[in-house]
Amino acid sequence: MKTVVSGVRPTGNLHLGNYFGALHNFVKMQDDYKCYFFIADLHSLTTHPNPADLKSNVHNILANYLAAGIVPEKSVIYAQSDLPETTELYLYLNMLASLGELSRCTSFKDKARENPANINAGLLTYPTLMAADILIHKADFVPVGKDQLQHLEMTRTFANRFNAMYNVKYFNEPQAFNFGEKPLKVPGLDGKSKMGKSEGEMNAIYLSDTDEAIRKKIMRAVTDSGPTALGQEKPEVIENIFSLVRIISGEETYNFYNGKYNNMEIRYGDMKKQLAEDTVRFVTPFREKIISLLADKKYLDDVLAEGAAQAHDSAKKTVAEVRGIIGF
């Protein structure tokens, strides 16, 4: 059976970009693949969370993922910090990574520019830790969004470099898994960027958002003054909101408002009201399940403990073999 690995940082709640970008794929593949899902609490240390926040954030993200359809009886779910083998493999991979290629990584440059007072070594070596997360289970596939494709490419580079240095065919070249489709990039509500936490709270719709919050965010989504010619090409800011309509409301609703736009009859307020109500209907079951799960901390801890035990079996084997290949 092929192996799939996916993970997320425990920073707040999951948003629709997370769900449609990779998570819905992960949910679908649980019956056909050996799936490992980890909560990347080690990665989060690059931003120095306090201990109380770190623990609660792990529980929160776990509740979000369980509510979204990850099933502990089908998938291995664990906290990254519960698997010390990952940090050992991370060390070995760091020995294969050059300063130049790490510093050229797009995410590193973006984060360094956004927060120049906190350019730490963990941030620089983020790609090697991500590679360790993937290679520790010798993954065949990784569900990733478009913004993570560079990290996956670097993982393949490190895997091949290890194989070449020690003259072995040990690590696979993990591939992006998107069910034959292009990685889906969910636009944000600001009209110019992808949906994400770093772009601001009003830019993303979270699976835990209240009905009121969803309506407020969508009605404030950026648009323009409307088309000035029949059938004109949509500017990016409008293409983004139409993309959300297609994703959430469906093709029929998209075609309806697309026709209105092409005929210069579009009323953005009407379209956003429709999108808001469709989003409320979509998010409500997730939110209710998240609230229920967070009320049972013991269950969440039990899920993490069982997942860590299963992940350890896979990781222990990989690290033992890697140590032997290196010569320890």
Secondary structure as UniProt FT lines:
FT   STRAND          3..8
FT   HELIX           16..18
FT   HELIX           19..23
FT   HELIX           24..28
FT   HELIX           29..31
FT   STRAND          34..39
FT   TURN            41..42
FT   HELIX           43..47
FT   HELIX           51..68
FT   TURN            72..74
FT   STRAND          76..79
FT   HELIX           80..82
FT   HELIX           84..94
FT   TURN            95..96
FT   HELIX           99..103
FT   HELIX           106..114
FT   HELIX           116..118
FT   HELIX           121..124
FT   HELIX           126..135
FT   TURN            136..138
FT   STRAND          141..142
FT   HELIX           146..148
FT   HELIX           149..165
FT   TURN            166..167
FT   STRAND          175..176
FT   TURN            179..180
FT   TURN            189..190
FT   HELIX           197..199
FT   HELIX           201..203
FT   TURN            207..208
FT   HELIX           211..219
FT   TURN            230..231
FT   HELIX           236..244
FT   HELIX           245..249
FT   HELIX           251..262
FT   TURN            263..264
FT   HELIX           268..294
FT   HELIX           297..326
//
